[in-house]
Amino acid sequence: MEEKLGKVTIAPEVLITIARLTTLSTPGVVRMSTDWMGNVNRLLGRTSSGGGVRIEVEDEAVTVDLHVIVGPGVNMYNLGQVIQAEVTRAINDMVGVAVRAVNIHIQDVEEPLLEA
């Protein structure tokens, strides 16, 4: 017989951290875009966002929105697919939560620095 020890609660901030770190470790991603998201979420009172990541948990499944800045010369469509797969895998493996969707929003392309 399996003994019940209590419940395990995962804070949305944990999911945000997993999604952000996984995204930033993907080659081609320069950084997360946070300019407009922080202002919008402050106005709306949402607490499940941060650092270019928005998480929505509904019916024990997660929807993730990622706002990224990519490097020049990157195939953005392929990069988006890689990010979707990696973030889904990371959340499934680390937390065991079903992922409904991972939406990638490419906000800009980082321009290379010109040498003087």
MDAnalysis code that builds the backbone (N, CA, C; Angstrom):
import MDAnalysis as mda
import numpy as np

u = mda.Universe.empty(348, n_residues=116, atom_resindex=np.repeat(np.arange(116), 3), trajectory=True)
u.add_TopologyAttr("name", ["N", "CA", "C"] * 116)
u.add_TopologyAttr("resid", np.arange(1, 117))
u.add_TopologyAttr("resname", ["MET", "GLU", "GLU", "LYS", "LEU", "GLY", "LYS", "VAL", "THR", "ILE", "ALA", "PRO", "GLU", "VAL", "LEU", "ILE", "THR", "ILE", "ALA", "ARG", "LEU", "THR", "THR", "LEU", "SER", "THR", "PRO", "GLY", "VAL", "VAL", "ARG", "MET", "SER", "THR", "ASP", "TRP", "MET", "GLY", "ASN", "VAL", "ASN", "ARG", "LEU", "LEU", "GLY", "ARG", "THR", "SER", "SER", "GLY", "GLY", "GLY", "VAL", "ARG", "ILE", "GLU", "VAL", "GLU", "ASP", "GLU", "ALA", "VAL", "THR", "VAL", "ASP", "LEU", "HIS", "VAL", "ILE", "VAL", "GLY", "PRO", "GLY", "VAL", "ASN", "MET", "TYR", "ASN", "LEU", "GLY", "GLN", "VAL", "ILE", "GLN", "ALA", "GLU", "VAL", "THR", "ARG", "ALA", "ILE", "ASN", "ASP", "MET", "VAL", "GLY", "VAL", "ALA", "VAL", "ARG", "ALA", "VAL", "ASN", "ILE", "HIS", "ILE", "GLN", "ASP", "VAL", "GLU", "GLU", "PRO", "LEU", "LEU", "GLU", "ALA"])
u.atoms.positions = np.array([
    [0.833, -1.166, 0.000],
    [0.000, 0.000, 0.000],
    [0.891, 1.247, 0.000],
    [0.548, 2.216, -0.847],
    [1.314, 3.445, -0.955],
    [0.828, 4.450, 0.082],
    [1.744, 4.991, 0.865],
    [1.403, 5.936, 1.914],
    [1.366, 7.346, 1.347],
    [0.313, 8.112, 1.657],
    [0.225, 9.504, 1.222],
    [0.966, 10.377, 2.225],
    [1.908, 11.134, 1.717],
    [2.740, 11.971, 2.571],
    [2.306, 13.430, 2.563],
    [1.432, 13.786, 1.669],
    [1.017, 15.177, 1.517],
    [1.000, 15.533, 0.054],
    [0.982, 16.809, -0.245],
    [0.947, 17.224, -1.650],
    [2.202, 18.006, -2.014],
    [2.488, 18.025, -3.278],
    [3.625, 18.769, -3.808],
    [3.066, 19.895, -4.662],
    [3.470, 21.113, -4.380],
    [3.026, 22.273, -5.142],
    [4.239, 22.909, -5.813],
    [4.124, 23.119, -7.109],
    [5.196, 23.771, -7.871],
    [4.742, 25.201, -8.174],
    [5.502, 26.176, -7.724],
    [5.159, 27.581, -7.975],
    [5.337, 27.913, -9.453],
    [4.489, 28.783, -9.981],
    [4.646, 29.201, -11.382],
    [6.037, 29.758, -11.675],
    [6.663, 30.384, -10.673],
    [8.004, 30.936, -10.869],
    [9.023, 29.847, -11.193],
    [8.819, 28.645, -10.691],
    [9.706, 27.526, -11.009],
    [9.582, 27.176, -12.490],
    [8.357, 27.132, -12.982],
    [8.134, 26.850, -14.408],
    [8.744, 27.946, -15.278],
    [8.618, 29.185, -14.822],
    [9.216, 30.317, -15.554],
    [10.728, 30.148, -15.633],
    [11.351, 29.805, -14.535],
    [12.807, 29.623, -14.507],
    [13.236, 28.488, -15.425],
    [12.547, 27.371, -15.378],
    [12.876, 26.235, -16.245],
    [12.760, 26.646, -17.708],
    [11.673, 27.312, -18.076],
    [11.464, 27.730, -19.470],
    [12.520, 28.735, -19.910],
    [12.834, 29.716, -19.047],
    [13.815, 30.747, -19.402],
    [15.210, 30.156, -19.570],
    [15.657, 29.344, -18.602],
    [17.005, 28.771, -18.687],
    [17.148, 27.823, -19.875],
    [16.110, 27.057, -20.149],
    [16.146, 26.152, -21.304],
    [16.224, 26.945, -22.597],
    [15.449, 28.004, -22.691],
    [15.455, 28.840, -23.894],
    [16.813, 29.504, -24.086],
    [17.360, 30.073, -23.024],
    [18.649, 30.769, -23.125],
    [19.797, 29.826, -23.461],
    [19.657, 28.541, -23.159],
    [20.719, 27.585, -23.474],
    [20.625, 27.057, -24.906],
    [19.623, 27.499, -25.642],
    [19.445, 27.068, -27.033],
    [20.312, 27.922, -27.946],
    [21.225, 27.305, -28.725],
    [22.058, 28.082, -29.641],
    [21.200, 28.890, -30.618],
    [21.541, 30.172, -30.752],
    [20.797, 31.072, -31.620],
    [19.985, 32.087, -30.834],
    [19.700, 31.773, -29.563],
    [18.986, 32.714, -28.700],
    [20.022, 33.602, -28.035],
    [19.875, 34.916, -28.198],
    [20.810, 35.869, -27.611],
    [20.366, 36.245, -26.199],
    [19.074, 36.557, -26.055],
    [18.531, 36.929, -24.753],
    [17.013, 36.907, -24.822],
    [16.398, 37.071, -23.673],
    [14.949, 37.158, -23.606],
    [14.552, 38.621, -23.753],
    [13.400, 38.858, -24.348],
    [12.877, 40.208, -24.494],
    [11.933, 40.477, -23.333],
    [12.185, 41.561, -22.595],
    [11.371, 41.816, -21.409],
    [10.753, 43.202, -21.383],
    [11.069, 44.051, -22.331],
    [10.636, 45.444, -22.259],
    [9.132, 45.610, -22.083],
    [8.364, 45.131, -23.024],
    [6.922, 45.369, -22.989],
    [6.187, 44.417, -22.053],
    [6.697, 43.191, -21.878],
    [5.982, 42.212, -21.062],
    [5.864, 42.640, -19.609],
    [6.932, 43.168, -19.054],
    [6.888, 43.573, -17.656],
    [5.844, 44.650, -17.426],
    [5.764, 45.633, -18.327],
    [4.789, 46.705, -18.181],
    [3.360, 46.199, -18.315],
    [3.100, 45.363, -19.311],
    [1.756, 44.819, -19.519],
    [1.338, 43.979, -18.323],
    [2.209, 43.111, -17.867],
    [1.854, 42.234, -16.758],
    [1.677, 42.991, -15.447],
    [2.424, 44.070, -15.242],
    [2.209, 44.885, -14.047],
    [0.826, 45.520, -14.098],
    [0.429, 46.009, -15.279],
    [-0.886, 46.628, -15.415],
    [-2.008, 45.618, -15.201],
    [-1.817, 44.402, -15.672],
    [-2.852, 43.383, -15.569],
    [-2.805, 42.624, -14.244],
    [-1.757, 42.820, -13.451],
    [-1.659, 42.156, -12.168],
    [-1.291, 40.690, -12.265],
    [-0.696, 40.280, -13.356],
    [-0.291, 38.871, -13.509],
    [1.012, 38.642, -12.765],
    [1.067, 37.538, -12.038],
    [2.284, 37.218, -11.305],
    [3.018, 36.048, -11.933],
    [2.449, 35.433, -12.969],
    [3.064, 34.248, -13.554],
    [3.865, 34.595, -14.804],
    [4.632, 35.664, -14.723],
    [5.482, 36.025, -15.840],
    [6.754, 36.665, -15.318],
    [7.773, 36.623, -16.142],
    [9.018, 37.264, -15.771],
    [10.121, 36.900, -16.732],
    [10.984, 37.856, -17.013],
    [12.142, 37.606, -17.836],
    [11.831, 37.115, -19.234],
    [10.776, 37.646, -19.856],
    [10.435, 37.246, -21.210],
    [9.616, 35.967, -21.306],
    [9.123, 35.492, -20.155],
    [8.367, 34.239, -20.109],
    [7.021, 34.496, -19.453],
    [5.972, 33.965, -20.053],
    [4.642, 34.002, -19.444],
    [4.141, 32.569, -19.352],
    [3.670, 32.187, -18.186],
    [3.180, 30.833, -17.925],
    [1.711, 30.916, -17.538],
    [0.914, 30.063, -18.129],
    [-0.482, 29.933, -17.723],
    [-0.744, 28.467, -17.408],
    [-1.216, 28.201, -16.200],
    [-1.534, 26.841, -15.786],
    [-3.049, 26.730, -15.703],
    [-3.588, 25.807, -16.487],
    [-5.028, 25.604, -16.503],
    [-5.311, 24.122, -16.692],
    [-6.174, 23.582, -15.842],
    [-6.531, 22.158, -15.909],
    [-5.298, 21.261, -15.873],
    [-4.341, 21.585, -15.004],
    [-3.122, 20.799, -14.810],
    [-2.259, 20.670, -16.065],
    [-2.362, 21.658, -16.952],
    [-1.507, 21.725, -18.136],
    [-0.979, 23.153, -18.259],
    [0.187, 23.287, -18.874],
    [0.889, 24.565, -18.952],
    [0.911, 25.082, -20.393],
    [0.665, 26.378, -20.522],
    [0.908, 27.081, -21.782],
    [2.023, 28.079, -21.503],
    [3.027, 28.076, -22.367],
    [4.206, 28.916, -22.186],
    [4.310, 29.880, -23.361],
    [4.534, 31.149, -23.070],
    [4.837, 32.147, -24.094],
    [6.242, 32.652, -23.831],
    [7.090, 32.571, -24.860],
    [8.491, 32.979, -24.751],
    [8.760, 34.112, -25.732],
    [9.352, 35.181, -25.243],
    [9.678, 36.342, -26.071],
    [11.202, 36.433, -26.146],
    [11.739, 36.181, -27.348],
    [13.187, 36.039, -27.492],
    [13.777, 37.014, -28.495],
    [15.049, 37.285, -28.295],
    [15.889, 38.009, -29.247],
    [16.868, 36.980, -29.796],
    [16.979, 36.905, -31.116],
    [17.833, 35.895, -31.736],
    [19.055, 36.538, -32.382],
    [20.033, 35.710, -32.679],
    [21.241, 36.177, -33.340],
    [21.035, 36.304, -34.837],
    [21.911, 37.050, -35.508],
    [21.802, 37.203, -36.957],
    [22.109, 35.886, -37.670],
    [21.473, 35.666, -38.796],
    [21.743, 34.487, -39.611],
    [21.108, 33.216, -39.105],
    [20.223, 33.318, -38.121],
    [19.575, 32.148, -37.548],
    [18.304, 31.844, -38.332],
    [18.059, 30.556, -38.601],
    [16.791, 30.154, -39.197],
    [15.757, 30.217, -38.071],
    [14.959, 31.251, -38.076],
    [14.051, 31.519, -36.958],
    [12.971, 30.450, -36.803],
    [12.474, 29.936, -37.897],
    [11.446, 28.898, -37.819],
    [12.005, 27.638, -37.151],
    [13.186, 27.202, -37.612],
    [13.807, 26.011, -37.013],
    [14.158, 26.244, -35.544],
    [14.668, 27.433, -35.245],
    [15.002, 27.765, -33.863],
    [13.759, 27.693, -32.986],
    [12.655, 28.231, -33.470],
    [11.408, 28.175, -32.721],
    [10.979, 26.751, -32.427],
    [11.112, 25.868, -33.407],
    [10.745, 24.469, -33.207],
    [11.648, 23.786, -32.179],
    [12.939, 24.093, -32.227],
    [13.883, 23.522, -31.261],
    [13.537, 24.002, -29.853],
    [13.256, 25.294, -29.700],
    [12.896, 25.829, -28.389],
    [11.626, 25.149, -27.875],
    [10.630, 25.010, -28.738],
    [9.377, 24.359, -28.332],
    [9.639, 22.948, -27.798],
    [10.432, 22.188, -28.537],
    [10.709, 20.807, -28.133],
    [11.500, 20.752, -26.832],
    [12.507, 21.607, -26.695],
    [13.368, 21.578, -25.504],
    [12.634, 22.047, -24.256],
    [11.832, 23.088, -24.376],
    [11.090, 23.585, -23.217],
    [10.040, 22.556, -22.792],
    [9.364, 21.952, -23.741],
    [8.387, 20.908, -23.428],
    [9.060, 19.752, -22.706],
    [10.205, 19.291, -23.227],
    [10.939, 18.187, -22.605],
    [11.375, 18.548, -21.192],
    [11.920, 19.754, -21.016],
    [12.428, 20.170, -19.701],
    [11.305, 20.223, -18.667],
    [10.177, 20.789, -19.018],
    [9.061, 20.876, -18.067],
    [8.524, 19.486, -17.754],
    [8.383, 18.650, -18.777],
    [7.914, 17.280, -18.544],
    [8.879, 16.506, -17.647],
    [10.180, 16.585, -17.948],
    [11.179, 15.822, -17.202],
    [11.364, 16.323, -15.772],
    [11.411, 17.642, -15.591],
    [11.743, 18.198, -14.284],
    [10.545, 18.318, -13.351],
    [9.352, 18.537, -13.917],
    [8.189, 18.811, -13.080],
    [7.083, 17.772, -13.275],
    [7.053, 17.135, -14.434],
    [6.025, 16.145, -14.702],
    [4.677, 16.743, -15.035],
    [4.672, 17.995, -15.480],
    [3.430, 18.682, -15.833],
    [3.243, 18.604, -17.350],
    [2.010, 18.384, -17.780],
    [1.706, 18.358, -19.212],
    [1.858, 19.765, -19.792],
    [2.386, 19.840, -21.005],
    [2.551, 21.117, -21.689],
    [1.539, 21.178, -22.827],
    [0.644, 22.141, -22.745],
    [-0.391, 22.317, -23.763],
    [0.198, 22.982, -25.012],
    [1.009, 24.038, -24.804],
    [1.592, 24.766, -25.937],
    [2.812, 25.543, -25.474],
    [3.761, 25.711, -26.399],
    [4.894, 26.602, -26.195],
    [4.895, 27.551, -27.385],
    [4.533, 28.799, -27.132],
    [4.435, 29.811, -28.189],
    [5.698, 30.658, -28.184],
    [6.327, 30.731, -29.343],
    [7.577, 31.486, -29.479],
    [7.281, 32.813, -30.160],
    [7.708, 33.899, -29.545],
    [7.539, 35.240, -30.102],
    [8.941, 35.811, -30.313],
    [9.373, 35.871, -31.553],
    [10.695, 36.427, -31.848],
    [10.520, 37.934, -31.975],
    [11.061, 38.656, -31.008],
    [10.849, 40.093, -30.900],
    [11.837, 40.911, -31.729],
    [13.054, 40.364, -31.938],
    [14.059, 41.135, -32.665],
    [15.248, 40.248, -32.987],
    [16.110, 40.767, -33.856],
    [17.379, 40.129, -34.194],
    [18.481, 41.055, -33.680],
    [19.369, 40.492, -32.883],
    [20.474, 41.273, -32.327],
    [21.452, 41.586, -33.441],
    [21.781, 42.835, -33.589],
    [22.739, 43.236, -34.609],
    [24.151, 42.990, -34.108],
    [25.015, 42.468, -34.987],
    [26.408, 42.264, -34.550],
    [27.090, 43.607, -34.298],
    [28.014, 43.607, -33.336],
    [28.765, 44.814, -33.043],
    [29.754, 45.078, -34.168],
    [29.837, 46.316, -34.577],
    [30.802, 46.708, -35.607],
    [32.134, 47.007, -34.956],
    [33.192, 46.467, -35.549],
    [34.534, 46.719, -34.984],
    [35.028, 48.082, -35.437],
    [35.668, 48.801, -34.526],
    [36.145, 50.156, -34.830],
    [37.482, 50.114, -35.536],
])
